Amino acid sequence: MAINVFVLTEDLARLVTIESDVNTLRAALTPPLAAFTSDEIKLGTIQVGLNALMATIDVPNSLPAYPLLSIVGLPGAAVALTPDTDLQYYITTAAIALSQSEADVASLALHAGCLMMLGIATNAFRASFV
Amino acid sequence: MSFTRTRLPGFWTFGSTIAPAEFEHIDNYAYAVDGLNGGSYSPSALITIGGSGLTVAGPFNASDAKVISVDTTLTIELGANLLLTGNQIVNSGAGVGILSGAFLTVSSGGTVTGNAGSIVNLAGTNTLSGTTTISGTLTCSNTVTISGASLINITPVRSYTRTCGAPIRYNTTIWQPPTALASAPITLAQATAVTPGVYAEMIEYRAAVPETSIFSSVSVRVKGLAALPGLPVLLPTVRVVRTDTTTGAATVLANITDSTATLADYKLDHDIVVPIVVFVDRTKYEYLVYVEGDSGSGGTFGTEISAPRMVYTRGSIGEE
């Protein structure tokens, strides 16, 4: 089932870099793997962000304080993405744990994943963001 | 399933930040099977290996009682063996097939047992070359053929032994008459040995075997004279004769000579046993036992003959 993920405008350029880096690496693997599509890159980045979001030792007490991207008001646009079964399971689990909607969790995770993939943040979130 | 990818292939790019949770996930390798040092593992769920299957090049030990389940065929390759140190159980409805060209061998000391209530069907050609004992009821609903030099020796559990009673005919100048019961020995009375093969020198007994019985043997106890200097050349002989009561024709059923080999043994009580297998028909025949004493060089008076004992079993009459 598709989730309307809010993609920040600032993350669009990051996603392009990520797509290039990831597909370059996939082509270099043995055996070489096919390139991900842009939507698959977004879903993979959501997965990376969820890994940090669900960390039980990484600022767990601040989880309820994560603001919803839609409330912060940063520019962006919704993109309908359909995660696979495993990723959908983790999005659902996180949504239940955080008492948030799946769309909000996925949007937050996508942003966190972009920062992690490019080594911008160690805790996955900008200090001014919280 | 514990082993899932932390990130999709290709997402571990150079410079990307790794979250502690990702390392926690990677550390699940601790649950992996150590292919170098081995170990003991207790998975909480079944491990299913499909695909190309599993080959074990070293020992394979299944220590649980019901761990090997084969859905198609378990093949023991040529040159390999299936060794069972416990029991092999074939469940109800299952079968063990020995195909054409294959064989089942029970080695010396091994046992094949069919418990009460079991059924063994032998529809092919069967050969019993060893000693075969039948302790239960044997029913033959078809023809039983005994050919060649085969002999049927019937030694039933419920057999009967009866003495032949007093002699019915004997030469009184040669044989001392019995002075006591029929079981008392009769001794040769004359000073010289008997002439072999002459009726007059023989003692004759009637074998009063009951009608519809199977006459299986006669035994006569013999004892040589204590002062005998040497083993007689011709030792005592026992002969069982069936005489047709209508025609008088006599048929020798069996004829056995004492086989004692030494003088010392001949001077001891010993039995001459004459095996016979014949269905008794008293409506047609009379059964007689003849005993001839020792004779020829060394034969002498004083040899003791005890009244013959006949062994028979009661049963249904059969044609010879």
Contacts between the chains, C-beta under 8 A, distances in Angstrom:
chain1	res1	chain2	res2	distance
A	18	B	13	7.4
A	21	B	13	4.3
A	21	B	14	7.6
A	22	B	10	4.3
A	22	B	11	5.7
A	22	B	13	6.2
A	23	B	10	6.7
A	25	B	10	4.6
A	25	B	12	7.4
A	25	B	13	5.9
A	26	B	9	6.1
A	26	B	10	3.7
A	29	B	9	6.4
A	29	B	10	7.1
A	33	B	9	5.5
A	33	B	10	6.4
A	36	B	8	7.6
A	36	B	10	7.0
A	40	B	8	7.9
A	44	B	7	6.9
A	44	B	8	4.4
A	44	B	10	7.9
A	44	B	11	5.2
A	45	B	11	7.7
A	47	B	7	6.3
A	47	B	8	6.5
A	47	B	11	7.6
A	48	B	7	5.6
A	48	B	11	6.0
A	48	B	16	7.6
A	48	B	19	7.9
A	48	B	22	8.0
A	51	B	6	6.3
A	51	B	7	7.4
A	51	B	19	5.0
A	51	B	21	4.9
A	51	B	22	4.7
A	51	B	25	7.1
A	52	B	19	3.7
A	52	B	21	6.2
A	52	B	22	7.7
A	54	B	21	5.8
A	55	B	19	5.5
A	55	B	20	5.2
A	55	B	21	3.6
A	55	B	24	7.6
A	56	B	21	7.1
A	56	B	24	7.8
A	57	B	20	5.4
A	57	B	21	7.7
A	57	B	24	7.8
A	58	B	19	6.3
A	58	B	20	5.3
A	58	B	21	6.6
A	86	B	4	6.6
A	115	B	17	7.3
A	116	B	16	6.0
A	116	B	17	4.2
A	116	B	18	7.8
A	116	B	19	6.6
A	117	B	11	7.0
A	117	B	13	6.3
A	117	B	16	4.7
A	117	B	17	7.7
A	118	B	15	7.0
A	118	B	16	7.0
A	119	B	15	4.2
A	119	B	16	5.8
A	119	B	17	5.1
A	120	B	17	7.4
A	121	B	17	6.5
A	122	B	17	5.6
A	124	B	17	7.1
A	124	B	19	6.5
